[in-house]
Amino acid sequence: MRVLVVEDETALAEVIRTGLTDEGFAVDVQHNGTDGLWAATEYPYDAVVLDIMLPGLNGYDVCRQLRSREVWTPVLMLTAKDGEYDQADAFDLGADDYLIKPFSFVVLVARLRALIRRGAPARPVILTAGDLAVDPARRQVTRAGEPIRVTAREFALLEFLMRHRGDVVSKRQIIDNVWDAHFDGDPNIVEVYVGYLRRKIDHPFGRRAIQTERGMGYRLAADGG
């Protein structure tokens, strides 16, 4: 099992390298985002451990560029508990898992093994519902061929609804997958973002793709509304 660790704190990177090597992993280490992106695209890895706050390119930019190049290697991001970014943004950009620093090495190993067992299945190039299309790799949304600008959070919400198109998803499911399982803010934030999306992908086109199922959640019509 070959793992790439991209971490600018040299001491921490060496601790991770030594520990993973003792657990039977083959480990490469890079100390900045630019070199990390190069290594992740040039060599085959079973997983990437990626810090967010990196010199050169930050972890978000590295993850975004990997996915835009259709490199689907599982990515586990390391985030600072009180950092500038929140963990949900990691999922917005294509990460598969995250750990908050300081973290348990035992948990790191368990998470990596779980990611590697799942592997990196090919991800659909474009998700469609009628004339509504979402391109996860390029992070683009179009309706009837017309590009629609959305924020990172709006994109994450729309992608989640598209992957479950035709099914009712609860507000809790949306929060757990689009925000964070540990999110403790106002759950009505989901309604706010659903409203934002409707004003971009539905109202200008006279459609009703995102439907409210009272008391249950939301459904994105399989035919795009």
Legacy VTK file of the C-alpha trace (Angstrom):
# vtk DataFile Version 3.0
C-alpha trace
ASCII
DATASET POLYDATA
POINTS 225 float
0.000 0.000 0.000
1.603 3.226 -1.179
0.653 6.507 0.488
1.645 10.089 -0.271
1.877 12.434 2.737
1.806 16.165 1.957
2.626 18.016 5.180
4.807 21.101 5.645
5.506 20.518 9.355
8.661 18.443 8.945
8.545 16.852 12.397
4.910 15.797 12.009
5.552 14.515 8.484
8.374 12.316 9.762
6.249 10.999 12.622
3.533 10.055 10.116
6.089 8.537 7.740
7.718 6.435 10.469
4.414 5.291 11.937
2.880 4.340 8.600
6.058 2.558 7.534
5.928 0.520 10.749
2.325 -0.382 9.819
3.452 -1.760 6.455
2.775 1.243 4.206
5.219 2.518 1.612
5.331 6.270 2.224
6.436 9.251 0.136
6.514 12.722 1.689
6.245 16.166 0.106
6.383 19.408 2.089
4.467 21.836 -0.133
1.360 21.803 -2.256
3.095 22.257 -5.584
5.328 19.214 -5.124
2.458 17.271 -3.593
0.252 17.891 -6.634
3.075 16.882 -8.968
3.723 13.624 -7.080
0.018 12.744 -6.846
-0.406 13.141 -10.591
2.875 11.485 -11.629
2.812 8.361 -9.448
0.107 5.851 -8.511
-0.881 6.010 -4.839
-3.471 4.100 -2.869
-4.234 7.200 -0.771
-3.055 10.765 -0.123
-2.785 12.352 3.340
-3.087 16.064 2.600
-2.660 18.981 4.991
-4.728 22.081 4.227
-2.353 24.871 5.206
0.561 24.329 2.823
3.034 26.634 1.114
2.805 26.910 -2.651
-0.680 25.522 -3.153
-2.915 24.943 -0.159
-4.554 21.569 0.320
-7.847 22.764 -1.104
-6.181 23.830 -4.343
-4.292 20.534 -4.552
-7.489 18.525 -4.073
-9.419 20.675 -6.538
-6.765 20.266 -9.216
-6.484 16.526 -8.675
-10.214 16.090 -9.198
-10.262 18.446 -12.190
-7.587 16.209 -13.762
-9.747 13.166 -12.961
-7.268 11.774 -10.431
-9.579 9.933 -8.047
-7.012 8.673 -5.510
-8.694 8.753 -2.071
-7.714 11.910 -0.176
-7.703 12.240 3.609
-7.293 15.878 4.607
-5.730 17.115 7.846
-7.520 20.186 9.181
-6.864 22.565 12.059
-9.697 22.571 14.583
-9.704 26.369 14.753
-8.351 26.944 11.271
-9.477 29.364 8.597
-11.406 26.682 6.725
-14.065 24.296 7.917
-14.097 20.593 7.266
-17.154 20.643 5.044
-15.199 22.582 2.439
-12.856 19.590 2.153
-15.769 17.452 0.990
-16.972 20.252 -1.295
-13.685 20.004 -3.187
-13.549 16.228 -3.501
-11.820 14.960 -0.346
-12.939 11.542 0.896
-12.279 11.961 4.620
-10.640 14.304 7.108
-9.003 14.347 10.533
-8.731 17.288 12.894
-5.313 18.072 14.360
-4.173 16.891 16.822
-5.317 13.414 15.803
-4.879 9.858 17.011
-2.387 7.925 14.904
-4.467 4.769 15.444
-7.454 6.562 13.929
-5.340 7.818 11.016
-4.261 4.268 10.174
-7.830 2.959 10.469
-9.194 5.709 8.226
-6.486 5.133 5.619
-7.100 1.401 5.526
-10.834 2.004 5.131
-10.230 4.408 2.228
-7.830 2.004 0.547
-10.288 -0.885 0.913
-12.921 1.229 -0.829
-10.429 2.148 -3.515
-10.910 4.886 -6.076
-13.869 3.903 -8.233
-14.356 5.840 -11.427
-16.614 8.768 -10.727
-19.251 9.827 -13.238
-18.047 12.501 -15.602
-21.374 14.330 -15.713
-24.524 13.948 -13.588
-27.736 14.772 -15.448
-31.406 15.265 -14.669
-33.210 16.307 -17.813
-31.364 19.338 -19.189
-29.709 20.051 -15.827
-26.079 18.891 -15.808
-23.446 18.853 -13.068
-19.810 18.115 -13.879
-18.075 17.089 -10.618
-14.600 17.053 -12.143
-14.777 20.569 -13.589
-17.221 21.811 -10.941
-19.547 23.218 -13.585
-23.338 23.477 -13.686
-25.402 23.996 -16.830
-29.114 24.119 -17.593
-30.141 23.660 -21.240
-26.501 24.223 -22.112
-26.353 27.570 -20.298
-23.594 27.862 -17.649
-24.792 28.672 -14.124
-22.453 30.194 -11.538
-22.753 28.662 -8.065
-20.713 28.903 -4.877
-18.734 25.954 -3.514
-21.452 25.193 -0.950
-24.234 25.478 -3.494
-22.333 23.134 -5.788
-21.868 20.596 -2.972
-25.593 20.697 -2.168
-26.610 20.363 -5.808
-24.165 17.508 -6.396
-25.557 15.656 -3.357
-29.134 16.115 -4.575
-28.140 15.021 -8.085
-26.479 11.858 -6.803
-29.777 11.047 -5.056
-32.067 12.393 -7.788
-35.556 10.984 -7.577
-35.119 10.168 -3.869
-36.212 12.157 -0.834
-33.267 13.221 1.328
-33.772 14.603 4.806
-32.378 17.848 6.151
-30.179 15.794 8.480
-28.739 13.783 5.590
-27.965 16.993 3.752
-26.234 18.555 6.758
-24.177 15.416 7.411
-23.009 15.188 3.807
-22.810 18.794 2.660
-21.810 20.515 5.863
-20.377 18.309 8.614
-21.629 15.480 10.822
-20.575 17.690 13.756
-22.356 20.803 12.471
-24.219 22.391 15.376
-25.573 25.515 13.679
-29.142 26.268 12.657
-30.467 23.397 10.491
-32.563 25.942 8.620
-29.369 26.784 6.752
-30.446 23.966 4.397
-33.618 25.860 3.466
-31.556 28.979 2.805
-29.246 27.175 0.386
-32.090 25.322 -1.294
-33.587 28.759 -1.918
-30.316 29.989 -3.394
-30.199 27.025 -5.777
-33.808 27.380 -6.844
-33.164 30.997 -7.812
-30.292 29.854 -10.031
-31.272 26.510 -11.573
-35.084 26.635 -11.515
-36.711 30.062 -11.500
-34.904 31.557 -14.531
-35.856 28.481 -16.583
-39.437 28.075 -15.365
-38.610 24.731 -13.723
-39.263 23.114 -10.347
-36.463 20.551 -10.085
-35.963 20.878 -6.320
-39.160 19.806 -4.608
-40.017 20.114 -0.914
-41.536 17.004 0.637
-43.257 18.406 3.716
-42.011 16.827 6.926
-39.561 14.634 5.043
-36.984 16.701 3.186
-36.193 17.498 -0.434
-36.218 15.696 -3.745
-34.531 16.626 -6.995
-36.769 15.473 -9.832
-35.076 12.764 -11.902
-36.266 14.465 -15.100
-34.881 17.828 -14.000
-38.288 19.343 -13.296
LINES 1 226
225 0 1 2 3 4 5 6 7 8 9 10 11 12 13 14 15 16 17 18 19 20 21 22 23 24 25 26 27 28 29 30 31 32 33 34 35 36 37 38 39 40 41 42 43 44 45 46 47 48 49 50 51 52 53 54 55 56 57 58 59 60 61 62 63 64 65 66 67 68 69 70 71 72 73 74 75 76 77 78 79 80 81 82 83 84 85 86 87 88 89 90 91 92 93 94 95 96 97 98 99 100 101 102 103 104 105 106 107 108 109 110 111 112 113 114 115 116 117 118 119 120 121 122 123 124 125 126 127 128 129 130 131 132 133 134 135 136 137 138 139 140 141 142 143 144 145 146 147 148 149 150 151 152 153 154 155 156 157 158 159 160 161 162 163 164 165 166 167 168 169 170 171 172 173 174 175 176 177 178 179 180 181 182 183 184 185 186 187 188 189 190 191 192 193 194 195 196 197 198 199 200 201 202 203 204 205 206 207 208 209 210 211 212 213 214 215 216 217 218 219 220 221 222 223 224
